[in-house]
């Protein structure tokens, strides 16, 4: 995934170069995206935001809507009450306009996607609750179909989320367990088995084409990368299963759990994997990722890590710029899917 850390002289040169680049790009317009392709050290010339937004907005909405999901009932219940499936509003201009506000007033419309009502299992839900994890799966019956594993990000008042965020420092504590542990130990295995049961035509030899993706915001972005690295290569019955081909990580945590996955498995899963790290300029975790990149540059291939930086609200507040709802609504507008002419001003007014 990574190359050797650069020598000290190289680090200093890179720091100075990055500072110079930062000065040159600090005036990024709200209608431009700065993109750093895999293996590049510098951003490419600015591109219109609509070009990248068209491929990102649905995964941004999924990542925002994960904050609104609810677990299935843990007590015995009739089959019709087994799942609490997130009900999305009808995709009307009025619905987008009413939901695209800085406050979390409810999920954002997402036409064409349905939630897997039978994932996760009750036993996995109990494990997930114990460590503070929330994950759901959505499917789009397109051609080829797309199946998205979506993780909720950090909720500020959740101690369990912060324990996972501090994994670098805590994972050496005896019997330590966090959300990354459950993702690699249970989520991937249950997902591939559920995929094989629900859609057998998508697994095994001669399987039909399908795109498996993972997405999430903040901590959820780190978990999305982790599930891609740790996904089992076969179902419990031994049938080959498709690997995660793309990860969409929004304002992502630098913690991915790469080194916690067995080297043979992560190499197999990283082959051909594409990771888009998408963020608002100045959001708090961007600075952490920048410092990390001096020692461990983003991977150029296997996986290929691409960075896409927006500056929708041009804020100097690193915490409010970390809003997933901001990114989701701005990308919905920029993609042309729904026109929200005052969406940026709505969020900018909260800065």
Phi and psi in degrees as GROMACS dihedral restraints (atoms count N, CA, C in turn):
[ dihedral_restraints ]
;  ai    aj    ak    al  type     phi  dphi    fc
    3     4     5     6     1  -128.7    20    10
    4     5     6     7     1   158.9    20    10
    6     7     8     9     1   -94.5    20    10
    7     8     9    10     1   176.0    20    10
    9    10    11    12     1   -64.7    20    10
   10    11    12    13     1   148.4    20    10
   12    13    14    15     1   -60.0    20    10
   13    14    15    16     1   139.2    20    10
   15    16    17    18     1   -68.9    20    10
   16    17    18    19     1   158.8    20    10
   18    19    20    21     1   -68.1    20    10
   19    20    21    22     1   164.2    20    10
   21    22    23    24     1   -58.5    20    10
   22    23    24    25     1   -40.2    20    10
   24    25    26    27     1   -64.2    20    10
   25    26    27    28     1   -39.8    20    10
   27    28    29    30     1   -65.7    20    10
   28    29    30    31     1   -36.5    20    10
   30    31    32    33     1   -62.6    20    10
   31    32    33    34     1   -46.1    20    10
   33    34    35    36     1   -61.8    20    10
   34    35    36    37     1   -42.7    20    10
   36    37    38    39     1   -62.9    20    10
   37    38    39    40     1   -40.6    20    10
   39    40    41    42     1   -66.5    20    10
   40    41    42    43     1   -41.0    20    10
   42    43    44    45     1   -60.1    20    10
   43    44    45    46     1   -47.5    20    10
   45    46    47    48     1   -63.1    20    10
   46    47    48    49     1   -41.0    20    10
   48    49    50    51     1   -63.1    20    10
   49    50    51    52     1   -42.1    20    10
   51    52    53    54     1   -66.9    20    10
   52    53    54    55     1   -38.6    20    10
   54    55    56    57     1   -63.5    20    10
   55    56    57    58     1   -41.3    20    10
   57    58    59    60     1   -64.9    20    10
   58    59    60    61     1   -41.7    20    10
   60    61    62    63     1   -63.6    20    10
   61    62    63    64     1   -40.7    20    10
   63    64    65    66     1   -60.5    20    10
   64    65    66    67     1   -40.9    20    10
   66    67    68    69     1   -64.4    20    10
   67    68    69    70     1   -39.3    20    10
   69    70    71    72     1   -71.3    20    10
   70    71    72    73     1   -26.3    20    10
   72    73    74    75     1  -108.4    20    10
   73    74    75    76     1     4.7    20    10
   75    76    77    78     1   -67.4    20    10
   76    77    78    79     1   -17.4    20    10
   78    79    80    81     1   -98.4    20    10
   79    80    81    82     1    29.8    20    10
   81    82    83    84     1   -55.3    20    10
   82    83    84    85     1   126.9    20    10
   84    85    86    87     1   -73.5    20    10
   85    86    87    88     1   154.3    20    10
   87    88    89    90     1   -69.9    20    10
   88    89    90    91     1   -16.6    20    10
   90    91    92    93     1  -100.6    20    10
   91    92    93    94     1    14.4    20    10
   93    94    95    96     1  -123.0    20    10
   94    95    96    97     1   145.5    20    10
   96    97    98    99     1  -112.0    20    10
   97    98    99   100     1   136.4    20    10
   99   100   101   102     1  -101.8    20    10
  100   101   102   103     1   125.8    20    10
  102   103   104   105     1  -122.6    20    10
  103   104   105   106     1   129.7    20    10
  105   106   107   108     1  -110.8    20    10
  106   107   108   109     1   109.4    20    10
  108   109   110   111     1   -72.7    20    10
  109   110   111   112     1   158.6    20    10
  111   112   113   114     1   -53.6    20    10
  112   113   114   115     1   131.0    20    10
  114   115   116   117     1    88.0    20    10
  115   116   117   118     1   -14.6    20    10
  117   118   119   120     1   -81.2    20    10
  118   119   120   121     1   149.4    20    10
  120   121   122   123     1   -98.7    20    10
  121   122   123   124     1   -20.1    20    10
  123   124   125   126     1  -119.8    20    10
  124   125   126   127     1   155.5    20    10
  126   127   128   129     1   -72.1    20    10
  127   128   129   130     1   146.7    20    10
  129   130   131   132     1   -73.5    20    10
  130   131   132   133     1   167.6    20    10
  132   133   134   135     1   -54.3    20    10
  133   134   135   136     1   142.3    20    10
  135   136   137   138     1   -56.9    20    10
  136   137   138   139     1   141.2    20    10
  138   139   140   141     1  -118.2    20    10
  139   140   141   142     1   155.8    20    10
  141   142   143   144     1   -61.6    20    10
  142   143   144   145     1   137.5    20    10
  144   145   146   147     1   -61.5    20    10
  145   146   147   148     1   -26.7    20    10
  147   148   149   150     1   -63.2    20    10
  148   149   150   151     1   -29.7    20    10
  150   151   152   153     1   -62.8    20    10
  151   152   153   154     1   -46.0    20    10
  153   154   155   156     1   -84.8    20    10
  154   155   156   157     1   -31.2    20    10
  156   157   158   159     1   -60.9    20    10
  157   158   159   160     1   -33.4    20    10
  159   160   161   162     1   -61.7    20    10
  160   161   162   163     1   -30.9    20    10
  162   163   164   165     1   -94.7    20    10
  163   164   165   166     1    -3.2    20    10
  165   166   167   168     1  -115.3    20    10
  166   167   168   169     1   -24.9    20    10
  168   169   170   171     1   -61.7    20    10
  169   170   171   172     1   -37.3    20    10
  171   172   173   174     1   -65.2    20    10
  172   173   174   175     1   -40.3    20    10
  174   175   176   177     1   -73.1    20    10
  175   176   177   178     1   -29.2    20    10
  177   178   179   180     1   -66.6    20    10
  178   179   180   181     1   -42.9    20    10
  180   181   182   183     1   -64.3    20    10
  181   182   183   184     1   -43.3    20    10
  183   184   185   186     1   -58.2    20    10
  184   185   186   187     1   -42.1    20    10
  186   187   188   189     1   -68.0    20    10
  187   188   189   190     1   -37.5    20    10
  189   190   191   192     1   -68.9    20    10
  190   191   192   193     1   -43.3    20    10
  192   193   194   195     1   -67.4    20    10
  193   194   195   196     1   -20.0    20    10
  195   196   197   198     1   -60.8    20    10
  196   197   198   199     1   -24.4    20    10
  198   199   200   201     1   -72.9    20    10
  199   200   201   202     1    -9.8    20    10
  201   202   203   204     1  -107.6    20    10
  202   203   204   205     1    -4.5    20    10
  204   205   206   207     1   -71.7    20    10
  205   206   207   208     1   159.4    20    10
  207   208   209   210     1  -131.1    20    10
  208   209   210   211     1   147.4    20    10
  210   211   212   213     1   -72.2    20    10
  211   212   213   214     1   159.9    20    10
  213   214   215   216     1   -62.2    20    10
  214   215   216   217     1   161.9    20    10
  216   217   218   219     1   -64.1    20    10
  217   218   219   220     1   138.7    20    10
  219   220   221   222     1   -88.5    20    10
  220   221   222   223     1   -19.4    20    10
  222   223   224   225     1   -90.1    20    10
  223   224   225   226     1   159.4    20    10
  225   226   227   228     1   -57.0    20    10
  226   227   228   229     1   139.9    20    10
  228   229   230   231     1  -152.2    20    10
  229   230   231   232     1   156.3    20    10
  231   232   233   234     1   -58.8    20    10
  232   233   234   235     1   153.2    20    10
  234   235   236   237     1   -53.0    20    10
  235   236   237   238     1   -37.4    20    10
  237   238   239   240     1   -70.6    20    10
  238   239   240   241     1   -14.5    20    10
  240   241   242   243     1  -107.8    20    10
  241   242   243   244     1     7.8    20    10
  243   244   245   246     1   -61.4    20    10
  244   245   246   247     1   -40.7    20    10
  246   247   248   249     1  -116.6    20    10
  247   248   249   250     1   146.6    20    10
  249   250   251   252     1  -109.0    20    10
  250   251   252   253     1    86.4    20    10
  252   253   254   255     1   -80.6    20    10
  253   254   255   256     1   132.8    20    10
  255   256   257   258     1   -64.2    20    10
  256   257   258   259     1   121.5    20    10
  258   259   260   261     1   -91.9    20    10
  259   260   261   262     1   117.7    20    10
  261   262   263   264     1   -90.3    20    10
  262   263   264   265     1   143.9    20    10
  264   265   266   267     1   -69.4    20    10
  265   266   267   268     1   157.9    20    10
  267   268   269   270     1   -61.5    20    10
  268   269   270   271     1   141.5    20    10
  270   271   272   273     1   -80.4    20    10
  271   272   273   274     1    74.7    20    10
  273   274   275   276     1  -109.6    20    10
  274   275   276   277     1   157.3    20    10
  276   277   278   279     1   -55.2    20    10
  277   278   279   280     1   -37.0    20    10
  279   280   281   282     1   -66.2    20    10
  280   281   282   283     1   -37.4    20    10
  282   283   284   285     1   -66.7    20    10
  283   284   285   286     1   -44.2    20    10
  285   286   287   288     1   -62.2    20    10
  286   287   288   289     1   -42.8    20    10
  288   289   290   291     1   -63.8    20    10
  289   290   291   292     1   -38.2    20    10
  291   292   293   294     1   -76.9    20    10
  292   293   294   295     1   -26.8    20    10
  294   295   296   297     1   -91.0    20    10
  295   296   297   298     1   -23.9    20    10
  297   298   299   300     1   -88.1    20    10
  298   299   300   301     1    73.1    20    10
  300   301   302   303     1  -132.2    20    10
  301   302   303   304     1   158.8    20    10
  303   304   305   306     1   -58.0    20    10
  304   305   306   307     1   -33.1    20    10
  306   307   308   309     1   -77.8    20    10
  307   308   309   310     1   148.5    20    10
  309   310   311   312     1   -82.2    20    10
  310   311   312   313     1    92.4    20    10
  312   313   314   315     1   -96.3    20    10
  313   314   315   316     1     0.7    20    10
  315   316   317   318     1   144.0    20    10
  316   317   318   319     1   169.8    20    10
  318   319   320   321     1   -65.9    20    10
  319   320   321   322     1   154.8    20    10
  321   322   323   324     1   -91.7    20    10
  322   323   324   325     1   140.5    20    10
  324   325   326   327     1   -57.0    20    10
  325   326   327   328     1   144.9    20    10
  327   328   329   330     1  -148.8    20    10
  328   329   330   331     1    86.5    20    10
  330   331   332   333     1   -67.3    20    10
  331   332   333   334     1   144.6    20    10
  333   334   335   336     1    90.7    20    10
  334   335   336   337     1    -5.0    20    10
  336   337   338   339     1  -110.8    20    10
  337   338   339   340     1   140.5    20    10
  339   340   341   342     1  -127.7    20    10
  340   341   342   343     1   147.2    20    10
  342   343   344   345     1   -90.1    20    10
  343   344   345   346     1   139.7    20    10
  345   346   347   348     1   -70.3    20    10
  346   347   348   349     1   114.2    20    10
  348   349   350   351     1   -81.0    20    10
  349   350   351   352     1   -12.6    20    10
  351   352   353   354     1  -107.4    20    10
  352   353   354   355     1    21.3    20    10
  354   355   356   357     1  -136.9    20    10
  355   356   357   358     1   134.9    20    10
  357   358   359   360     1   -79.0    20    10
  358   359   360   361     1   171.5    20    10
  360   361   362   363     1   -72.9    20    10
  361   362   363   364     1   166.3    20    10
  363   364   365   366     1   -61.4    20    10
  364   365   366   367     1   -39.7    20    10
  366   367   368   369     1   -65.5    20    10
  367   368   369   370     1   -39.0    20    10
  369   370   371   372     1   -69.0    20    10
  370   371   372   373     1   -36.3    20    10
  372   373   374   375     1   -59.6    20    10
  373   374   375   376     1   -42.0    20    10
  375   376   377   378     1   -62.2    20    10
  376   377   378   379     1   -42.0    20    10
  378   379   380   381     1   -64.4    20    10
  379   380   381   382     1   -42.1    20    10
  381   382   383   384     1   -63.2    20    10
  382   383   384   385     1   -44.0    20    10
  384   385   386   387     1   -61.3    20    10
  385   386   387   388     1   -37.0    20    10
  387   388   389   390     1   -61.1    20    10
  388   389   390   391     1   -33.6    20    10
  390   391   392   393     1  -106.6    20    10
  391   392   393   394     1     0.2    20    10
  393   394   395   396     1    87.5    20    10
  394   395   396   397     1    14.6    20    10
  396   397   398   399     1   -82.4    20    10
  397   398   399   400     1   144.2    20    10
  399   400   401   402     1  -135.9    20    10
  400   401   402   403     1   125.9    20    10
  402   403   404   405     1  -142.6    20    10
  403   404   405   406     1   145.1    20    10
  405   406   407   408     1  -144.8    20    10
  406   407   408   409     1   163.5    20    10
  408   409   410   411     1  -123.5    20    10
  409   410   411   412     1   134.1    20    10
  411   412   413   414     1  -124.0    20    10
  412   413   414   415     1   148.5    20    10
  414   415   416   417     1  -130.5    20    10
  415   416   417   418     1   139.7    20    10
  417   418   419   420     1  -116.1    20    10
  418   419   420   421     1   119.7    20    10
  420   421   422   423     1   -82.9    20    10
  421   422   423   424     1    66.1    20    10
  423   424   425   426     1   -99.1    20    10
  424   425   426   427     1  -168.3    20    10
  426   427   428   429     1  -127.4    20    10
  427   428   429   430     1   104.9    20    10
  429   430   431   432     1   -74.9    20    10
  430   431   432   433     1   162.1    20    10
  432   433   434   435     1   -64.9    20    10
  433   434   435   436     1   153.5    20    10
  435   436   437   438     1  -119.9    20    10
  436   437   438   439     1   130.0    20    10
  438   439   440   441     1  -118.4    20    10
  439   440   441   442     1   123.2    20    10
  441   442   443   444     1  -115.4    20    10
  442   443   444   445     1   126.0    20    10
  444   445   446   447     1   -94.8    20    10
  445   446   447   448     1   120.1    20    10
  447   448   449   450     1  -121.9    20    10
  448   449   450   451     1   131.5    20    10
  450   451   452   453     1  -114.0    20    10
  451   452   453   454     1   140.3    20    10
  453   454   455   456     1   -75.8    20    10
  454   455   456   457     1   146.9    20    10
  456   457   458   459     1   -92.5    20    10
  457   458   459   460     1  -165.0    20    10
  459   460   461   462     1   -67.0    20    10
  460   461   462   463     1   130.6    20    10
  462   463   464   465     1  -104.8    20    10
  463   464   465   466     1   123.0    20    10
  465   466   467   468     1   -52.9    20    10
  466   467   468   469     1   -37.2    20    10
  468   469   470   471     1   -89.0    20    10
  469   470   471   472     1     7.1    20    10
  471   472   473   474     1   -94.3    20    10
  472   473   474   475     1   109.6    20    10
  474   475   476   477     1   -61.5    20    10
  475   476   477   478     1   -36.8    20    10
  477   478   479   480     1   -64.0    20    10
  478   479   480   481     1   -36.5    20    10
  480   481   482   483     1   -64.2    20    10
  481   482   483   484     1   -41.4    20    10
  483   484   485   486     1   -69.6    20    10
  484   485   486   487     1   -31.5    20    10
  486   487   488   489     1   -61.7    20    10
  487   488   489   490     1   -41.3    20    10
  489   490   491   492     1   -68.9    20    10
  490   491   492   493     1   -38.5    20    10
  492   493   494   495     1   -62.3    20    10
  493   494   495   496     1   -29.3    20    10
  495   496   497   498     1   -95.7    20    10
  496   497   498   499     1    24.5    20    10
  498   499   500   501     1   -54.8    20    10
  499   500   501   502     1   -39.1    20    10
  501   502   503   504     1   -55.0    20    10
  502   503   504   505     1   -32.9    20    10
  504   505   506   507     1   -98.2    20    10
  505   506   507   508     1   -23.5    20    10
  507   508   509   510     1  -103.9    20    10
  508   509   510   511     1   -15.6    20    10
  510   511   512   513     1   -68.7    20    10
  511   512   513   514     1   -12.9    20    10
  513   514   515   516     1   -88.9    20    10
  514   515   516   517     1    -3.9    20    10
  516   517   518   519     1   -70.1    20    10
  517   518   519   520     1   132.5    20    10
  519   520   521   522     1   -54.3    20    10
  520   521   522   523     1   138.2    20    10
  522   523   524   525     1    62.9    20    10
  523   524   525   526     1    20.2    20    10
  525   526   527   528     1   -65.6    20    10
  526   527   528   529     1   136.5    20    10
  528   529   530   531     1  -143.6    20    10
  529   530   531   532     1   140.4    20    10
  531   532   533   534     1  -146.2    20    10
  532   533   534   535     1  -166.6    20    10
  534   535   536   537     1   -66.6    20    10
  535   536   537   538     1   -34.8    20    10
  537   538   539   540     1   -63.6    20    10
  538   539   540   541     1   -37.9    20    10
  540   541   542   543     1   -60.8    20    10
  541   542   543   544     1   -44.7    20    10
  543   544   545   546     1   -70.9    20    10
  544   545   546   547     1   -35.8    20    10
  546   547   548   549     1   -61.0    20    10
  547   548   549   550     1   -49.2    20    10
  549   550   551   552     1   -75.3    20    10
  550   551   552   553     1   -30.0    20    10
  552   553   554   555     1   -85.1    20    10
  553   554   555   556     1   -29.6    20    10
  555   556   557   558     1  -130.7    20    10
  556   557   558   559     1   -41.8    20    10
  558   559   560   561     1   -62.8    20    10
  559   560   561   562     1   -49.3    20    10
  561   562   563   564     1   -60.4    20    10
  562   563   564   565     1   -45.1    20    10
  564   565   566   567     1   -62.2    20    10
  565   566   567   568     1   -46.3    20    10
  567   568   569   570     1   -67.0    20    10
  568   569   570   571     1   -34.6    20    10
  570   571   572   573     1   -63.4    20    10
  571   572   573   574     1   -49.8    20    10
  573   574   575   576     1   -65.7    20    10
  574   575   576   577     1   -35.2    20    10
  576   577   578   579     1   -69.0    20    10
  577   578   579   580     1   -37.9    20    10
  579   580   581   582     1   -69.0    20    10
  580   581   582   583     1   -38.5    20    10
  582   583   584   585     1   -61.0    20    10
  583   584   585   586     1   -44.7    20    10
  585   586   587   588     1   -63.6    20    10
  586   587   588   589     1   -34.6    20    10
  588   589   590   591     1   -76.6    20    10
  589   590   591   592     1   -41.3    20    10
  591   592   593   594     1   -76.9    20    10
  592   593   594   595     1   -42.3    20    10
  594   595   596   597     1  -131.6    20    10
  595   596   597   598     1    69.1    20    10
  597   598   599   600     1   -59.1    20    10
  598   599   600   601     1   -25.3    20    10
  600   601   602   603     1   -68.6    20    10
  601   602   603   604     1   -11.8    20    10
  603   604   605   606     1   -97.2    20    10
  604   605   606   607     1    -0.6    20    10
  606   607   608   609     1  -126.3    20    10
  607   608   609   610     1   169.7    20    10
  609   610   611   612     1    81.4    20    10
  610   611   612   613     1   179.1    20    10
  612   613   614   615     1   -66.9    20    10
  613   614   615   616     1   138.3    20    10
  615   616   617   618     1    72.4    20    10
  616   617   618   619     1    22.0    20    10
  618   619   620   621     1   -65.6    20    10
  619   620   621   622     1   150.5    20    10
  621   622   623   624     1   -70.9    20    10
  622   623   624   625     1   158.5    20    10
  624   625   626   627     1   -68.5    20    10
  625   626   627   628     1   142.4    20    10
  627   628   629   630     1  -154.2    20    10
  628   629   630   631     1   147.7    20    10
  630   631   632   633     1  -103.9    20    10
  631   632   633   634     1   121.1    20    10
  633   634   635   636     1  -104.1    20    10
  634   635   636   637     1   123.3    20    10
  636   637   638   639     1  -128.4    20    10
  637   638   639   640     1   162.2    20    10
  639   640   641   642     1  -130.5    20    10
  640   641   642   643     1   146.5    20    10
  642   643   644   645     1  -148.7    20    10
  643   644   645   646     1   157.8    20    10
  645   646   647   648     1   174.3    20    10
  646   647   648   649     1   167.4    20    10
  648   649   650   651     1  -117.6    20    10
  649   650   651   652     1   137.8    20    10
  651   652   653   654     1    60.6    20    10
  652   653   654   655     1  -122.7    20    10
  654   655   656   657     1   -54.0    20    10
  655   656   657   658     1   -37.9    20    10
  657   658   659   660     1   -60.9    20    10
  658   659   660   661     1   -32.4    20    10
  660   661   662   663     1   -67.4    20    10
  661   662   663   664     1   -37.7    20    10
  663   664   665   666     1   -65.7    20    10
  664   665   666   667     1   -41.6    20    10
  666   667   668   669     1   -66.6    20    10
  667   668   669   670     1   -35.1    20    10
  669   670   671   672     1   -62.9    20    10
  670   671   672   673     1   -40.3    20    10
  672   673   674   675     1   -67.4    20    10
  673   674   675   676     1   -38.2    20    10
  675   676   677   678     1   -65.4    20    10
  676   677   678   679     1   -41.6    20    10
  678   679   680   681     1   -66.8    20    10
  679   680   681   682     1   -31.5    20    10
  681   682   683   684     1   -66.8    20    10
  682   683   684   685     1   -39.3    20    10
  684   685   686   687     1   -72.1    20    10
  685   686   687   688     1   -31.5    20    10
  687   688   689   690     1  -106.1    20    10
  688   689   690   691     1     4.9    20    10
  690   691   692   693     1   -62.9    20    10
  691   692   693   694     1   131.2    20    10
  693   694   695   696     1   -59.2    20    10
  694   695   696   697     1   148.9    20    10
  696   697   698   699     1   -87.8    20    10
  697   698   699   700     1   -14.9    20    10
  699   700   701   702     1  -138.1    20    10
  700   701   702   703     1   159.6    20    10
  702   703   704   705     1   -74.0    20    10
  703   704   705   706     1   172.7    20    10
  705   706   707   708     1   -62.5    20    10
  706   707   708   709     1   -24.1    20    10
  708   709   710   711     1   -83.9    20    10
  709   710   711   712     1    -2.7    20    10
  711   712   713   714     1    92.6    20    10
  712   713   714   715     1     4.7    20    10
  714   715   716   717     1   -79.9    20    10
  715   716   717   718     1   135.4    20    10
  717   718   719   720     1   -60.0    20    10
  718   719   720   721     1   141.9    20    10
  720   721   722   723     1  -125.7    20    10
  721   722   723   724     1   150.9    20    10
  723   724   725   726     1   -66.9    20    10
  724   725   726   727     1   145.6    20    10
  726   727   728   729     1   -89.8    20    10
  727   728   729   730     1   162.9    20    10
  729   730   731   732     1   -65.2    20    10
  730   731   732   733     1   125.8    20    10
  732   733   734   735     1   -98.8    20    10
  733   734   735   736     1   -26.0    20    10
  735   736   737   738     1  -143.3    20    10
  736   737   738   739     1   144.8    20    10
  738   739   740   741     1  -122.5    20    10
  739   740   741   742     1   134.7    20    10
  741   742   743   744     1  -116.3    20    10
  742   743   744   745     1   103.0    20    10
  744   745   746   747     1  -110.7    20    10
  745   746   747   748     1   116.2    20    10
  747   748   749   750     1  -102.9    20    10
  748   749   750   751     1   128.4    20    10
  750   751   752   753     1    43.1    20    10
  751   752   753   754     1    52.0    20    10
  753   754   755   756     1   -77.5    20    10
  754   755   756   757     1   151.6    20    10
  756   757   758   759     1   -63.9    20    10
  757   758   759   760     1   144.7    20    10
  759   760   761   762     1   -73.7    20    10
  760   761   762   763     1    -9.6    20    10
  762   763   764   765     1   -83.6    20    10
  763   764   765   766     1   117.6    20    10
  765   766   767   768     1  -120.1    20    10
  766   767   768   769     1   -11.5    20    10
  768   769   770   771     1    70.9    20    10
  769   770   771   772     1    20.8    20    10
  771   772   773   774     1   -54.7    20    10
  772   773   774   775     1   -48.6    20    10
  774   775   776   777     1   -73.9    20    10
  775   776   777   778     1   -10.6    20    10
  777   778   779   780     1   -85.5    20    10
  778   779   780   781     1    -8.1    20    10
  780   781   782   783     1   -97.4    20    10
  781   782   783   784     1   138.6    20    10
  783   784   785   786     1   -52.9    20    10
  784   785   786   787     1   135.0    20    10
  786   787   788   789     1   -58.3    20    10
  787   788   789   790     1   -40.5    20    10
  789   790   791   792     1   -64.9    20    10
  790   791   792   793     1   -42.2    20    10
  792   793   794   795     1   -67.7    20    10
  793   794   795   796     1   -45.2    20    10
  795   796   797   798     1   -68.5    20    10
  796   797   798   799     1   -33.2    20    10
  798   799   800   801     1   -64.3    20    10
  799   800   801   802     1   -42.9    20    10
  801   802   803   804     1   -63.4    20    10
  802   803   804   805     1   -42.4    20    10
  804   805   806   807     1   -74.4    20    10
  805   806   807   808     1   -29.2    20    10
  807   808   809   810     1   -78.4    20    10
  808   809   810   811     1   -18.3    20    10
  810   811   812   813     1   -62.8    20    10
  811   812   813   814     1   116.1    20    10
  813   814   815   816     1    79.0    20    10
  814   815   816   817     1    -1.2    20    10
  816   817   818   819     1   -70.0    20    10
  817   818   819   820     1   138.8    20    10
  819   820   821   822     1  -117.8    20    10
  820   821   822   823     1   127.6    20    10
  822   823   824   825     1  -120.3    20    10
  823   824   825   826     1   121.6    20    10
  825   826   827   828     1  -100.4    20    10
  826   827   828   829     1   116.7    20    10
  828   829   830   831     1  -101.6    20    10
  829   830   831   832     1   111.4    20    10
  831   832   833   834     1  -114.4    20    10
  832   833   834   835     1   130.4    20    10
  834   835   836   837     1  -153.7    20    10
  835   836   837   838     1   158.4    20    10
  837   838   839   840     1   -86.1    20    10
  838   839   840   841     1   134.2    20    10
  840   841   842   843     1   -55.2    20    10
  841   842   843   844     1   128.2    20    10
  843   844   845   846     1    88.8    20    10
  844   845   846   847     1    -0.5    20    10
  846   847   848   849     1   -67.9    20    10
  847   848   849   850     1   152.8    20    10
  849   850   851   852     1   -58.2    20    10
  850   851   852   853     1   -40.3    20    10
  852   853   854   855     1   -76.9    20    10
  853   854   855   856     1   -13.9    20    10
  855   856   857   858     1   -60.9    20    10
  856   857   858   859     1   -36.0    20    10
  858   859   860   861     1   -71.2    20    10
  859   860   861   862     1   -36.1    20    10
  861   862   863   864     1   -66.7    20    10
  862   863   864   865     1   -44.4    20    10
  864   865   866   867     1   -64.3    20    10
  865   866   867   868     1   -36.4    20    10
  867   868   869   870     1   -62.1    20    10
  868   869   870   871     1   -46.8    20    10
  870   871   872   873     1   -62.8    20    10
  871   872   873   874     1   -40.4    20    10
  873   874   875   876     1   -63.7    20    10
  874   875   876   877     1   -34.8    20    10
  876   877   878   879     1   -67.8    20    10
  877   878   879   880     1   -21.2    20    10
  879   880   881   882     1   -67.0    20    10
  880   881   882   883     1   -36.1    20    10
  882   883   884   885     1   -89.9    20    10
  883   884   885   886     1   -38.6    20    10
  885   886   887   888     1  -130.2    20    10
  886   887   888   889     1    93.3    20    10
  888   889   890   891     1   -61.1    20    10
  889   890   891   892     1   146.8    20    10
  891   892   893   894     1   -55.4    20    10
  892   893   894   895     1   141.7    20    10
  894   895   896   897     1   -65.0    20    10
  895   896   897   898     1   138.1    20    10
  897   898   899   900     1   -85.3    20    10
  898   899   900   901     1   -27.3    20    10
  900   901   902   903     1  -159.2    20    10
  901   902   903   904     1   146.7    20    10
  903   904   905   906     1    52.8    20    10
  904   905   906   907     1    58.9    20    10
  906   907   908   909     1   -90.3    20    10
  907   908   909   910     1   160.0    20    10
  909   910   911   912     1   -94.0    20    10
  910   911   912   913     1   119.3    20    10
  912   913   914   915     1  -107.7    20    10
  913   914   915   916     1   119.3    20    10
  915   916   917   918     1  -113.0    20    10
  916   917   918   919     1   137.9    20    10
  918   919   920   921     1  -112.6    20    10
  919   920   921   922     1   133.4    20    10
  921   922   923   924     1  -125.8    20    10
  922   923   924   925     1   116.1    20    10
  924   925   926   927     1  -110.6    20    10
  925   926   927   928     1   127.9    20    10
  927   928   929   930     1  -109.8    20    10
  928   929   930   931     1   165.8    20    10
  930   931   932   933     1  -142.4    20    10
  931   932   933   934     1    55.3    20    10
  933   934   935   936     1   -61.2    20    10
  934   935   936   937     1   -45.8    20    10
  936   937   938   939     1  -104.5    20    10
  937   938   939   940     1    -8.4    20    10
  939   940   941   942     1    51.9    20    10
  940   941   942   943     1    51.4    20    10
  942   943   944   945     1   -97.8    20    10
  943   944   945   946     1   153.3    20    10
  945   946   947   948     1  -100.4    20    10
  946   947   948   949     1     4.0    20    10
  948   949   950   951     1   -92.7    20    10
  949   950   951   952     1   108.4    20    10
  951   952   953   954     1   -69.6    20    10
  952   953   954   955     1   -19.1    20    10
  954   955   956   957     1   -86.9    20    10
  955   956   957   958     1   -46.1    20    10
  957   958   959   960     1   -69.6    20    10
  958   959   960   961     1   -25.6    20    10
  960   961   962   963     1   -72.3    20    10
  961   962   963   964     1    -8.4    20    10
  963   964   965   966     1   -86.3    20    10
  964   965   966   967     1     7.2    20    10
  966   967   968   969     1   -70.0    20    10
  967   968   969   970     1   123.6    20    10
  969   970   971   972     1   -71.7    20    10
  970   971   972   973     1   -34.4    20    10
  972   973   974   975     1   -62.9    20    10
  973   974   975   976     1   -38.4    20    10
  975   976   977   978     1   -57.3    20    10
  976   977   978   979     1   -52.7    20    10
  978   979   980   981     1   -61.0    20    10
  979   980   981   982     1   -45.2    20    10
  981   982   983   984     1   -61.1    20    10
  982   983   984   985     1   -49.0    20    10
  984   985   986   987     1   -69.1    20    10
  985   986   987   988     1   -39.7    20    10
  987   988   989   990     1   -64.6    20    10
  988   989   990   991     1   -37.5    20    10
  990   991   992   993     1   -73.4    20    10
  991   992   993   994     1   -34.6    20    10
  993   994   995   996     1   -57.9    20    10
  994   995   996   997     1   -46.0    20    10
  996   997   998   999     1   -67.5    20    10
  997   998   999  1000     1   -47.3    20    10
  999  1000  1001  1002     1   -65.2    20    10
 1000  1001  1002  1003     1   -29.8    20    10
 1002  1003  1004  1005     1   -72.6    20    10
 1003  1004  1005  1006     1   -18.8    20    10
 1005  1006  1007  1008     1    86.9    20    10
 1006  1007  1008  1009     1    -0.9    20    10
 1008  1009  1010  1011     1   -63.7    20    10
 1009  1010  1011  1012     1   -43.1    20    10
 1011  1012  1013  1014     1  -142.5    20    10
 1012  1013  1014  1015     1   129.6    20    10
 1014  1015  1016  1017     1   -85.0    20    10
 1015  1016  1017  1018     1   121.3    20    10
 1017  1018  1019  1020     1  -127.7    20    10
 1018  1019  1020  1021     1    77.9    20    10
 1020  1021  1022  1023     1   -59.4    20    10
 1021  1022  1023  1024     1   -25.6    20    10
 1023  1024  1025  1026     1  -109.7    20    10
 1024  1025  1026  1027     1    16.1    20    10
 1026  1027  1028  1029     1   -63.0    20    10
 1027  1028  1029  1030     1   -41.2    20    10
 1029  1030  1031  1032     1   -65.1    20    10
 1030  1031  1032  1033     1   -41.4    20    10
 1032  1033  1034  1035     1   -64.4    20    10
 1033  1034  1035  1036     1   -33.2    20    10
 1035  1036  1037  1038     1   -60.6    20    10
 1036  1037  1038  1039     1   -46.7    20    10
 1038  1039  1040  1041     1   -76.5    20    10
 1039  1040  1041  1042     1   -35.3    20    10
 1041  1042  1043  1044     1   -63.4    20    10
 1042  1043  1044  1045     1   -31.9    20    10
 1044  1045  1046  1047     1   -67.1    20    10
 1045  1046  1047  1048     1   -16.5    20    10
 1047  1048  1049  1050     1   -93.0    20    10
 1048  1049  1050  1051     1    -2.7    20    10
